[in-house]
Amino acid sequence: MAHVWTCSGLRWSAHGPALEWDGGSRSALPRGKRVAFAVPDGGRRTCVGARGHACPVRAAVPGRSTGARCEECARLDRAHSVAADALADDPRPYRVYLAWFGPGMVKVGITALERGPARLLEQGAVCFSWLGTGPLMAARRTEELLRAALRVPDRIPYAEKRAVRSALPGTEAERAAEVRDLHARAVALAGWPESLRPEPCRVVDQLTAFGLDGAPAARGEVVELVPGGAVGGELVAAAGPDLHLAVGGRGVVVLDTRLMAGWELLPAGSAAPGCSFPVREFRREPDGLF
């Protein structure tokens, strides 16, 4: 019987994206690589656990869940996250950032200084700029200030990010414009925490890092993995957790790698069909937009 693999997610580094597998091994994902795997007949998706610990009951989780955790493990994972303000005494410095995903889609967020731009790669930010650096709670207060004063959201659904990738402005200056404007308005606000050091606006464009420059537009997205299903295609782009795969008979399909977590997977080889998992086609208007 072929070796079974369990995926623990897509990881970004200075070398690009890679799939990480249980046990710590990684599969680098250079552009043009063939990605092909299958879910065995009778397969079952189980909870991935929390904070490095296996789920004690190996609970079943829905195929469409991007968290791949049961209710109890999800609660435990969130209880120890920065997002839940559970680490108020974290001594590490944090950065506040502005991230742009497409026209009208700018968000504010925070990330540990030591992580560099990894968080922005993980989120699929097309471009971004740092806004300030300081203690965790000062960074959090600045994030809340922007939400309240400028109505800047702190999250944007992945489905919305995917929907605009094929219609992004063509130049770096156009893509950076909203970030520059918002940065100027943000640093002019009263009420900044004294311990947060403002940073100049230097927009970093990640379109080329993702391979989205010149990539063919995606036609749909995988909704879930199912037992007996398979996918095989050439990697044309990767942004955040998403792999853009050129599959036979369908064009480019987006696979959110978070849907892979919790499944036992088999290598499918060159004989894999284009995609036999359920796919939701992107709705297109006559003008080519959504």
Backbone bond lengths (Angstrom), bond angles and torsions (degrees), N, CA, C in turn:
res aa  C-N    CA-C-N  psi(-1)  N-CA   C-N-CA  omega(-1)  CA-C   N-CA-C  phi
1 M - - - 1.458 - - 1.528 109.03 -
2 A 1.328 116.54 140.80 1.463 121.09 -179.38 1.523 110.63 -65.01
3 H 1.315 115.15 150.37 1.460 120.43 179.52 1.526 109.54 -65.38
4 V 1.336 116.11 137.68 1.459 122.30 178.95 1.523 109.22 -99.64
5 W 1.345 116.41 136.21 1.452 122.00 -178.93 1.526 109.37 -116.05
6 T 1.336 116.37 148.87 1.462 121.62 174.32 1.514 108.43 -120.95
7 C 1.322 116.34 118.65 1.470 122.13 -176.50 1.522 110.08 -83.46
8 S 1.327 116.27 135.80 1.463 120.36 177.36 1.523 111.83 -110.40
9 G 1.326 117.92 8.12 1.462 119.53 172.18 1.514 114.47 129.47
10 L 1.324 114.75 171.30 1.463 122.87 175.97 1.515 108.63 -94.26
11 R 1.312 117.86 130.36 1.460 122.28 179.93 1.524 109.75 -118.60
12 W 1.333 115.45 141.43 1.458 121.88 178.45 1.524 109.67 -110.37
13 S 1.315 115.67 141.62 1.466 121.63 174.66 1.525 107.24 -145.00
14 A 1.322 115.27 -176.73 1.467 119.33 177.81 1.520 111.36 -63.02
15 H 1.325 117.76 -18.58 1.466 121.97 -179.69 1.529 112.37 -90.19
16 G 1.341 117.33 -3.09 1.453 120.17 -179.86 1.523 111.86 110.84
17 P 1.332 117.22 -169.75 1.459 120.45 -177.86 1.526 112.54 -82.45
18 A 1.334 115.36 154.99 1.466 121.25 176.40 1.523 108.40 -153.63
19 L 1.319 116.03 142.86 1.458 120.38 172.21 1.520 108.62 -82.25
20 E 1.323 115.87 133.68 1.458 120.53 179.14 1.525 108.95 -106.70
21 W 1.346 115.21 138.37 1.456 120.94 -176.90 1.520 110.02 -116.57
22 D 1.343 115.68 155.15 1.453 119.55 176.47 1.526 109.31 -53.68
23 G 1.326 116.00 134.63 1.455 120.81 -175.19 1.508 111.98 102.60
24 G 1.361 116.60 -12.72 1.459 120.56 174.44 1.508 116.76 97.72
25 S 1.329 118.75 -6.16 1.470 118.86 179.20 1.523 109.99 -72.64
26 R 1.332 115.49 155.35 1.472 120.82 -177.61 1.523 110.39 -131.51
27 S 1.319 115.48 148.70 1.463 122.31 174.32 1.516 107.93 -116.55
28 A 1.344 116.87 108.95 1.453 120.65 179.17 1.531 110.07 -62.61
29 L 1.337 115.84 149.47 1.462 121.03 -175.96 1.532 110.97 -124.40
30 P 1.330 117.14 69.90 1.465 118.67 174.96 1.522 110.34 -70.40
31 R 1.321 116.25 152.99 1.458 120.71 177.98 1.520 110.09 -57.91
32 G 1.323 116.71 136.97 1.453 121.87 -179.59 1.513 113.98 94.63
33 K 1.334 117.50 -10.51 1.465 120.19 -179.95 1.527 110.67 -68.94
34 R 1.329 116.37 143.58 1.455 120.09 175.37 1.521 109.19 -84.14
35 V 1.324 115.56 128.90 1.468 123.05 176.81 1.523 107.11 -112.45
36 A 1.327 117.45 120.91 1.466 120.44 -177.03 1.528 109.61 -149.04
37 F 1.317 116.59 123.65 1.459 120.96 177.19 1.523 109.63 -154.22
38 A 1.328 115.84 165.07 1.462 122.20 -178.86 1.516 109.62 -138.62
39 V 1.333 115.36 153.94 1.470 121.90 171.66 1.528 107.01 -97.81
40 P 1.328 118.71 125.71 1.464 119.69 -178.43 1.534 112.19 -60.34
41 D 1.307 116.32 149.57 1.461 120.47 171.56 1.529 108.87 -56.59
42 G 1.309 115.89 135.47 1.461 119.51 -179.22 1.513 113.82 80.56
43 G 1.334 117.51 4.77 1.462 120.37 179.49 1.525 111.96 -64.39
44 R 1.337 114.90 157.12 1.467 121.59 -178.24 1.518 108.50 -138.09
45 R 1.317 116.52 134.17 1.456 120.61 179.35 1.525 109.64 -89.07
46 T 1.330 116.08 125.97 1.461 120.11 -177.26 1.524 111.00 -119.67
47 C 1.312 115.73 155.97 1.463 123.81 -178.57 1.530 110.80 -57.47
48 V 1.336 116.03 138.59 1.470 120.63 -177.97 1.528 112.61 -87.00
49 G 1.338 117.56 -1.39 1.461 120.02 178.98 1.521 112.35 82.39
50 A 1.330 116.53 -168.10 1.470 120.86 -175.73 1.516 111.13 -148.88
51 R 1.333 115.14 144.21 1.462 122.62 175.00 1.516 112.93 53.16
52 G 1.337 116.54 36.88 1.453 120.97 177.39 1.512 115.02 83.94
53 H 1.332 117.45 4.49 1.462 121.36 -179.77 1.517 110.10 -111.83
54 A 1.316 116.69 139.46 1.459 121.21 178.84 1.522 110.42 -68.66
55 C 1.323 116.07 150.74 1.463 120.81 174.99 1.535 108.04 -63.48
56 P 1.332 119.27 125.67 1.464 120.78 -175.01 1.526 114.22 -65.13
57 V 1.343 116.84 -23.17 1.473 119.14 -178.22 1.525 112.24 -112.83
58 R 1.347 116.77 3.62 1.470 120.90 -177.03 1.525 110.65 46.03
59 A 1.338 114.66 53.31 1.458 121.23 -175.17 1.527 111.28 -64.81
60 A 1.305 116.48 146.42 1.460 121.57 174.26 1.527 109.26 -74.10
61 V 1.326 117.10 142.88 1.463 121.51 176.85 1.529 108.97 -127.14
62 P 1.345 117.37 150.38 1.465 120.61 -177.71 1.524 112.41 -63.32
63 G 1.325 116.38 148.85 1.455 121.39 -179.45 1.513 113.61 -64.26
64 R 1.334 118.26 -27.17 1.462 121.11 -177.19 1.523 113.34 -91.30
65 S 1.312 118.34 0.59 1.460 121.50 179.63 1.532 110.30 -75.74
66 T 1.336 116.77 126.16 1.465 119.62 177.27 1.520 111.30 -85.50
67 G 1.346 117.09 -12.57 1.458 119.75 178.87 1.515 112.75 -84.86
68 A 1.332 117.13 -28.15 1.475 123.71 178.36 1.526 112.26 57.14
69 R 1.331 117.09 30.85 1.466 121.13 177.89 1.520 110.23 -127.33
70 C 1.326 115.53 147.87 1.464 120.35 172.82 1.530 107.93 -72.85
71 E 1.298 116.74 170.18 1.469 120.85 -175.56 1.525 111.93 -58.92
72 E 1.310 117.88 -42.69 1.463 120.65 -177.06 1.530 111.50 -69.19
73 C 1.321 117.96 -43.77 1.465 120.50 179.16 1.524 111.44 -68.06
74 A 1.325 117.29 -35.10 1.466 120.54 176.92 1.528 110.15 -64.18
75 R 1.332 116.65 -40.30 1.465 120.47 178.26 1.530 110.65 -63.84
76 L 1.325 116.51 -43.39 1.463 120.85 179.84 1.520 111.10 -64.71
77 D 1.314 117.31 -41.64 1.461 121.32 -179.17 1.521 111.04 -64.12
78 R 1.331 116.03 -44.28 1.459 119.69 -178.26 1.528 111.84 -70.31
79 A 1.331 117.24 -31.93 1.459 120.90 -178.29 1.523 112.20 -63.06
80 H 1.337 117.50 -19.87 1.462 121.31 -179.41 1.526 112.47 -112.18
81 S 1.334 116.53 22.34 1.461 119.61 -176.56 1.519 111.28 -103.27
82 V 1.324 115.39 156.36 1.461 120.99 174.87 1.521 110.05 -62.86
83 A 1.332 116.77 -37.79 1.460 120.75 -177.58 1.522 112.22 -59.87
84 A 1.331 117.40 -28.12 1.463 120.88 -178.90 1.533 111.85 -89.20
85 D 1.342 117.69 6.68 1.461 122.14 -177.93 1.524 111.91 57.04
86 A 1.334 116.57 29.95 1.455 120.37 -179.14 1.527 111.87 -88.34
87 L 1.337 117.75 -3.86 1.460 120.91 -176.34 1.526 110.50 -120.54
88 A 1.338 115.93 46.51 1.463 120.33 -174.32 1.519 112.69 -60.11
89 D 1.325 117.96 -25.12 1.463 121.08 -178.51 1.524 112.76 -94.95
90 D 1.318 117.43 13.01 1.458 121.42 178.22 1.536 108.40 -61.22
91 P 1.345 118.49 120.06 1.471 120.21 -175.58 1.524 113.95 -81.88
92 R 1.318 118.48 -7.12 1.462 120.42 -176.04 1.526 111.35 -70.81
93 P 1.338 117.99 148.50 1.467 120.03 173.00 1.528 110.43 -74.12
94 Y 1.326 115.23 147.53 1.459 121.85 -179.78 1.524 110.37 -124.14
95 R 1.329 114.08 156.11 1.461 120.05 176.35 1.531 109.81 -115.75
96 V 1.323 115.38 141.18 1.455 121.75 170.01 1.525 106.76 -96.36
97 Y 1.317 117.21 137.40 1.467 120.25 -178.53 1.518 110.93 -132.17
98 L 1.323 115.22 159.67 1.464 123.73 169.87 1.523 106.33 -114.29
99 A 1.324 116.70 125.59 1.465 121.27 -177.68 1.522 110.12 -121.25
100 W 1.332 115.79 137.92 1.473 122.91 -177.97 1.523 109.43 -116.66
101 F 1.332 116.36 131.31 1.461 122.00 -177.85 1.526 113.18 -115.44
102 G 1.322 116.67 -11.89 1.446 122.00 -178.19 1.521 108.50 163.52
103 P 1.328 118.04 172.20 1.474 120.91 -178.21 1.530 112.37 -51.74
104 G 1.338 115.56 124.18 1.458 120.71 179.16 1.506 114.72 77.95
105 M 1.325 118.39 7.84 1.465 122.06 -177.03 1.523 110.55 -121.21
106 V 1.332 115.73 84.12 1.465 121.44 175.22 1.521 107.84 -120.40
107 K 1.307 117.58 136.08 1.461 121.61 177.71 1.511 110.31 -128.56
108 V 1.328 115.37 160.98 1.456 122.08 174.53 1.522 107.74 -109.45
109 G 1.319 116.75 146.28 1.464 120.21 178.80 1.509 110.22 -158.52
110 I 1.334 116.01 176.24 1.456 121.38 177.25 1.525 109.34 -131.54
111 T 1.328 115.05 153.14 1.464 121.00 177.37 1.524 108.53 -152.77
112 A 1.315 116.68 150.44 1.461 120.12 178.59 1.530 109.94 -63.34
113 L 1.324 116.56 137.60 1.462 122.03 -178.85 1.519 111.61 -53.92
114 E 1.333 116.72 -39.35 1.461 121.04 -175.63 1.525 113.01 -65.98
115 R 1.341 117.98 -18.15 1.459 120.61 -178.71 1.528 112.72 -82.61
116 G 1.328 117.95 -10.64 1.458 119.35 -179.70 1.521 110.52 59.43
117 P 1.349 117.24 -140.84 1.471 120.39 -177.48 1.532 114.21 -86.81
118 A 1.349 118.21 8.79 1.466 119.84 -174.87 1.520 112.32 -55.90
119 R 1.339 117.27 -41.13 1.465 120.70 -178.81 1.522 111.18 -61.90
120 L 1.331 117.16 -36.07 1.461 120.55 -179.26 1.518 111.30 -71.27
121 L 1.335 117.06 -34.95 1.459 121.23 174.93 1.524 110.22 -67.28
122 E 1.326 116.70 -41.82 1.460 121.19 -179.42 1.524 112.04 -63.55
123 Q 1.323 116.43 -32.30 1.465 120.32 -178.67 1.529 113.21 -85.46
124 G 1.326 117.04 -11.47 1.453 119.58 -177.96 1.517 113.35 78.29
125 A 1.348 117.29 28.93 1.459 120.85 179.37 1.525 109.67 -69.11
126 V 1.320 117.26 121.74 1.463 121.05 -179.18 1.530 110.07 -68.41
127 C 1.330 117.00 -38.37 1.461 120.30 171.66 1.524 108.64 -150.55
128 F 1.338 116.55 161.91 1.460 120.47 -177.55 1.518 110.19 -158.74
129 S 1.331 114.80 165.44 1.465 121.51 170.89 1.519 108.33 -143.11
130 W 1.325 116.18 144.13 1.461 119.86 170.97 1.518 108.72 -70.74
131 L 1.321 115.49 148.80 1.467 121.01 -179.35 1.527 111.29 -114.53
132 G 1.328 117.50 -36.92 1.455 120.00 179.44 1.516 110.69 -171.26
133 T 1.349 116.06 164.01 1.462 122.36 -178.89 1.524 109.73 -133.73
134 G 1.342 115.97 138.59 1.459 119.40 179.08 1.512 111.42 175.69
135 P 1.338 118.20 -168.77 1.467 121.78 179.12 1.523 111.54 -61.81
136 L 1.322 115.49 158.87 1.460 120.72 -175.50 1.522 112.72 -55.08
137 M 1.321 118.22 -50.44 1.461 119.29 -174.80 1.530 111.62 -69.19
138 A 1.332 118.16 -29.73 1.462 120.13 174.65 1.527 110.06 -67.80
139 A 1.336 116.38 -40.30 1.460 120.44 176.63 1.518 110.73 -63.30
140 R 1.345 116.19 -40.93 1.460 120.03 178.71 1.531 111.58 -64.63
141 R 1.335 117.26 -41.11 1.472 119.82 179.07 1.524 111.24 -65.04
142 T 1.332 116.99 -36.02 1.460 120.18 178.02 1.528 110.39 -66.53
143 E 1.327 116.25 -41.36 1.462 120.92 176.19 1.524 110.32 -58.05
144 E 1.336 117.10 -44.25 1.458 121.22 -179.99 1.521 111.37 -68.10
145 L 1.337 117.39 -34.52 1.461 121.76 177.79 1.527 110.76 -60.90
146 L 1.334 116.15 -44.50 1.466 119.67 179.98 1.528 111.63 -67.16
147 R 1.311 116.40 -37.44 1.461 119.16 178.06 1.528 110.84 -63.29
148 A 1.334 116.06 -42.84 1.460 120.09 -176.14 1.529 112.58 -76.83
149 A 1.334 116.66 -44.60 1.464 119.97 -173.39 1.521 113.37 -83.91
150 L 1.330 117.76 -34.87 1.466 120.96 -174.84 1.522 112.51 -116.38
151 R 1.335 117.07 1.72 1.469 122.77 179.25 1.537 111.94 57.11
152 V 1.320 115.57 40.68 1.462 121.01 177.85 1.530 108.23 -89.47
153 P 1.327 119.46 123.70 1.467 119.91 -179.62 1.521 111.50 -72.08
154 D 1.345 115.94 160.68 1.464 119.60 175.99 1.518 111.14 -105.39
155 R 1.335 117.69 3.65 1.462 120.21 172.58 1.525 109.79 -157.03
156 I 1.325 114.23 149.81 1.463 122.49 177.41 1.519 106.98 -132.10
157 P 1.320 119.01 126.59 1.469 121.37 -177.93 1.528 111.72 -57.30
158 Y 1.341 116.01 141.97 1.458 120.35 -179.20 1.524 111.55 -60.68
159 A 1.337 117.51 -34.32 1.466 120.04 -179.63 1.522 110.93 -59.62
160 E 1.334 117.27 -36.95 1.461 120.61 179.19 1.528 111.11 -71.18
161 K 1.332 116.47 -36.24 1.462 119.59 177.84 1.533 110.35 -63.53
162 R 1.335 115.93 -44.09 1.463 120.03 -178.83 1.522 111.57 -62.69
163 A 1.329 115.70 -38.62 1.459 120.37 -172.07 1.525 113.40 -64.95
164 V 1.347 117.76 -23.05 1.464 119.36 -176.21 1.528 113.38 -104.58
165 R 1.330 117.96 -2.55 1.467 119.44 -173.82 1.522 113.37 -63.14
166 S 1.315 117.34 -27.97 1.466 119.02 -178.42 1.522 112.13 -84.41
167 A 1.340 117.93 -2.07 1.464 120.57 -177.12 1.531 111.08 -129.09
168 L 1.328 117.24 33.71 1.462 121.16 -179.36 1.531 110.48 -76.20
169 P 1.348 117.76 147.50 1.473 120.02 175.29 1.527 110.99 -55.70
170 G 1.336 115.50 150.42 1.458 119.99 -171.14 1.510 116.67 -82.45
171 T 1.344 118.48 -17.19 1.462 119.26 -176.86 1.524 111.13 -117.37
172 E 1.342 115.18 155.44 1.461 119.73 178.78 1.521 110.77 -62.63
173 A 1.329 118.12 -37.26 1.460 120.82 -179.31 1.527 111.02 -62.82
174 E 1.315 116.74 -41.60 1.468 120.04 178.36 1.522 110.69 -65.59
175 R 1.323 116.75 -41.29 1.462 120.06 -178.78 1.530 111.59 -69.04
176 A 1.330 116.69 -28.51 1.472 120.53 -176.95 1.524 113.37 -85.50
177 A 1.326 117.97 -14.16 1.466 121.44 -169.35 1.533 112.89 -57.72
178 E 1.315 118.08 -46.74 1.468 120.07 -177.32 1.524 111.50 -67.36
179 V 1.330 117.31 -35.86 1.464 120.49 178.42 1.524 109.79 -65.77
180 R 1.327 117.23 -43.89 1.469 120.74 -179.94 1.528 110.85 -62.13
181 D 1.325 116.28 -43.26 1.466 120.29 -179.37 1.525 110.81 -64.27
182 L 1.315 116.97 -45.41 1.457 120.57 -178.48 1.524 111.54 -68.62
183 H 1.332 117.09 -36.87 1.465 120.97 177.52 1.526 109.88 -59.61
184 A 1.330 117.33 -45.06 1.465 121.41 -179.50 1.527 111.09 -62.50
185 R 1.315 116.69 -41.65 1.467 119.81 179.30 1.524 111.50 -70.01
186 A 1.324 116.24 -34.35 1.464 119.82 -178.22 1.527 111.90 -68.30
187 V 1.341 117.67 -46.02 1.471 119.71 -177.28 1.525 111.37 -70.59
188 A 1.342 117.76 -15.79 1.461 121.22 178.80 1.524 112.53 -86.07
189 L 1.330 117.44 -7.60 1.458 120.81 -178.38 1.522 111.69 -69.04
190 A 1.330 115.75 145.23 1.459 120.68 170.35 1.532 107.54 -82.49
191 G 1.316 115.97 153.74 1.454 119.13 175.49 1.511 115.71 98.72
192 W 1.339 117.38 8.51 1.468 119.34 176.64 1.536 109.45 -64.16
193 P 1.324 118.66 137.77 1.464 120.35 174.35 1.532 110.37 -60.57
194 E 1.330 117.05 137.20 1.458 120.41 -176.82 1.526 112.05 -64.11
195 S 1.333 116.30 -27.48 1.464 119.26 -176.29 1.531 113.08 -83.78
196 L 1.339 117.30 -1.68 1.469 119.71 178.00 1.528 109.33 -97.91
197 R 1.334 117.16 121.61 1.462 122.00 -179.20 1.524 110.11 -88.92
198 P 1.338 117.93 116.97 1.474 119.67 178.41 1.528 110.69 -62.66
199 E 1.329 115.46 146.87 1.465 120.87 176.49 1.519 109.45 -118.21
200 P 1.339 117.17 147.16 1.465 120.19 -179.48 1.521 111.25 -65.95
201 C 1.304 115.75 156.22 1.461 120.74 178.91 1.526 109.50 -77.03
202 R 1.324 116.02 111.49 1.464 122.31 174.46 1.527 106.29 -132.23
203 V 1.319 116.05 99.43 1.460 120.49 -173.05 1.529 109.83 -78.53
204 V 1.323 115.81 127.31 1.460 123.35 176.40 1.521 107.92 -102.84
205 D 1.328 116.48 123.64 1.465 121.49 -179.44 1.533 109.25 -98.81
206 Q 1.345 116.84 127.87 1.461 121.57 -175.21 1.535 113.16 -112.57
207 L 1.327 116.98 13.26 1.459 120.59 -177.57 1.531 111.15 -58.39
208 T 1.338 116.76 -44.16 1.460 120.62 -179.24 1.528 110.92 -70.20
209 A 1.329 117.48 -38.05 1.466 120.58 178.38 1.523 110.61 -59.77
210 F 1.326 116.84 -34.55 1.453 120.91 179.15 1.539 112.73 -81.90
211 G 1.323 116.79 -15.33 1.457 119.55 -176.92 1.523 113.18 79.68
212 L 1.345 116.93 16.73 1.456 120.46 -177.16 1.527 112.82 -83.36
213 D 1.332 117.02 -12.89 1.460 119.50 178.84 1.528 109.41 -72.40
214 G 1.302 116.21 110.88 1.460 120.75 179.59 1.513 114.60 82.90
215 A 1.334 118.05 1.02 1.469 120.22 -179.58 1.527 110.00 -73.32
216 P 1.339 118.13 143.77 1.466 119.99 177.05 1.526 110.94 -63.97
217 A 1.332 116.16 146.64 1.461 121.20 -178.44 1.524 110.67 -66.47
218 A 1.336 116.03 140.74 1.462 120.74 176.95 1.526 109.90 -73.82
219 R 1.318 116.24 145.57 1.456 121.77 -177.91 1.527 112.72 -101.93
220 G 1.336 116.89 -15.02 1.453 119.68 -179.58 1.514 111.13 -175.20
221 E 1.340 116.52 -179.05 1.456 121.62 -178.32 1.523 110.15 -135.71
222 V 1.330 115.50 144.54 1.464 120.91 175.80 1.523 108.11 -68.17
223 V 1.328 116.72 129.68 1.456 122.38 -178.18 1.521 111.54 -84.50
224 E 1.322 116.52 -40.99 1.458 121.76 179.32 1.515 109.33 -165.45
225 L 1.324 116.00 160.77 1.457 121.61 171.04 1.528 107.89 -90.76
226 V 1.336 116.75 147.26 1.464 121.25 -179.28 1.519 109.53 -136.62
227 P 1.346 118.00 150.80 1.458 120.82 177.42 1.524 111.58 -56.35
228 G 1.333 116.00 134.66 1.449 121.51 -179.56 1.512 114.21 85.71
229 G 1.345 118.00 -6.74 1.457 121.48 179.86 1.514 112.32 -87.18
230 A 1.335 115.31 164.89 1.467 120.27 -179.31 1.519 109.44 -154.21
231 V 1.335 115.45 162.32 1.451 121.40 173.67 1.524 108.28 -143.68
232 G 1.305 116.28 144.83 1.455 121.14 175.87 1.513 108.79 -149.77
233 G 1.324 116.92 126.12 1.453 119.22 -179.16 1.512 112.22 -169.51
234 E 1.323 115.22 169.54 1.470 122.16 179.57 1.518 109.81 -91.16
235 L 1.332 115.89 132.10 1.458 120.86 179.82 1.532 109.93 -73.93
236 V 1.329 116.24 117.19 1.466 120.23 179.10 1.529 111.99 -104.74
237 A 1.344 117.20 -21.40 1.464 121.32 178.16 1.515 108.34 -164.43
238 A 1.340 115.59 158.48 1.466 121.62 175.07 1.517 107.28 -144.57
239 A 1.337 117.00 127.60 1.464 121.74 -179.69 1.519 108.89 -140.47
240 G 1.325 116.80 125.16 1.452 119.32 -175.94 1.520 109.78 60.02
241 P 1.343 118.09 -130.00 1.464 120.38 177.90 1.526 112.84 -88.50
242 D 1.328 117.12 1.56 1.464 121.73 -171.07 1.517 113.51 -93.82
243 L 1.333 115.36 133.90 1.458 121.82 169.70 1.522 107.98 -105.29
244 H 1.331 116.98 128.08 1.467 122.05 175.31 1.525 106.64 -96.06
245 L 1.330 116.81 110.13 1.460 122.29 -174.18 1.521 110.99 -112.44
246 A 1.344 115.53 128.88 1.461 120.64 173.05 1.519 107.44 -84.55
247 V 1.329 116.26 108.56 1.466 120.93 -175.51 1.526 109.65 -113.65
248 G 1.308 115.91 146.99 1.456 121.26 -177.24 1.515 112.78 -59.59
249 G 1.326 115.96 130.47 1.447 121.33 174.94 1.514 115.80 82.45
250 R 1.334 118.12 -6.41 1.466 120.26 -177.01 1.521 113.55 -126.06
251 G 1.301 119.23 -13.88 1.446 120.43 -170.11 1.513 109.46 80.55
252 V 1.337 117.15 -146.55 1.462 121.53 -177.58 1.529 109.99 -91.22
253 V 1.329 115.24 129.37 1.460 122.87 178.33 1.523 107.89 -121.33
254 V 1.336 116.45 138.48 1.463 121.39 179.07 1.523 109.75 -91.75
255 L 1.332 115.55 128.49 1.467 121.51 175.78 1.520 108.48 -113.83
256 D 1.324 116.73 114.49 1.460 121.95 174.47 1.529 106.62 -77.83
257 T 1.329 117.14 112.66 1.468 120.29 -174.05 1.524 112.75 -67.24
258 R 1.334 117.56 -14.39 1.463 119.39 175.76 1.526 110.94 -65.14
259 L 1.337 116.84 -23.89 1.461 120.83 177.63 1.532 111.69 -71.81
260 M 1.343 117.72 -16.25 1.457 121.57 -178.74 1.529 112.16 -80.90
261 A 1.335 117.05 -26.02 1.463 120.77 -175.46 1.524 110.82 -62.41
262 G 1.327 115.81 136.77 1.456 121.39 177.76 1.518 114.84 94.06
263 W 1.344 116.73 -12.42 1.462 120.97 177.29 1.528 109.94 -96.07
264 E 1.312 116.88 145.93 1.455 121.38 166.35 1.523 106.75 -87.03
265 L 1.344 116.64 128.38 1.463 121.89 -171.79 1.525 110.67 -120.33
266 L 1.324 114.66 148.38 1.454 121.67 176.41 1.523 109.60 -113.59
267 P 1.345 118.70 141.67 1.470 119.17 172.18 1.519 108.96 -63.33
268 A 1.347 116.35 135.51 1.467 119.82 -174.81 1.521 112.87 -97.99
269 G 1.332 117.79 -19.86 1.460 119.37 178.78 1.516 112.45 71.50
270 S 1.309 115.56 -173.82 1.465 121.04 -175.44 1.513 113.12 -72.52
271 A 1.341 117.71 -13.02 1.461 120.10 -177.71 1.528 112.43 -85.85
272 A 1.322 117.63 -1.06 1.463 119.85 -177.29 1.524 110.80 -62.13
273 P 1.346 117.43 139.66 1.458 119.99 174.82 1.521 110.41 -66.65
274 G 1.325 118.06 166.81 1.461 119.98 179.71 1.510 111.42 -52.49
275 C 1.339 117.05 -61.58 1.453 121.00 176.36 1.518 108.74 -165.48
276 S 1.330 116.55 116.66 1.460 120.24 177.31 1.526 111.77 -107.78
277 F 1.345 117.50 10.08 1.454 120.93 170.36 1.530 108.70 -81.62
278 P 1.328 118.68 155.58 1.463 120.40 176.77 1.529 111.13 -60.42
279 V 1.336 116.07 133.87 1.462 122.17 -179.13 1.523 109.41 -125.79
280 R 1.323 116.44 133.25 1.460 122.14 173.46 1.523 108.41 -96.37
281 E 1.313 116.52 118.96 1.463 120.32 179.14 1.523 109.56 -72.96
282 F 1.342 116.27 141.00 1.457 120.05 175.00 1.527 108.71 -73.23
283 R 1.323 115.47 131.32 1.472 119.63 179.47 1.523 108.88 -78.41
284 R 1.319 115.12 132.61 1.468 119.76 -177.94 1.518 110.17 -124.57
285 E 1.344 113.96 135.56 1.460 120.37 175.56 1.524 108.90 -85.07
286 P 1.344 118.15 166.39 1.473 120.38 -178.51 1.521 114.65 -57.80
287 D 1.353 117.51 -26.97 1.464 119.20 -179.24 1.522 112.31 -81.90
288 G 1.336 116.91 0.92 1.456 119.96 176.04 1.510 113.77 95.56
289 L 1.369 116.68 -7.55 1.456 118.95 177.35 1.529 108.33 -96.44
290 F 1.339 115.01 -172.96 1.459 118.23 -172.21 1.521 110.94 -101.43
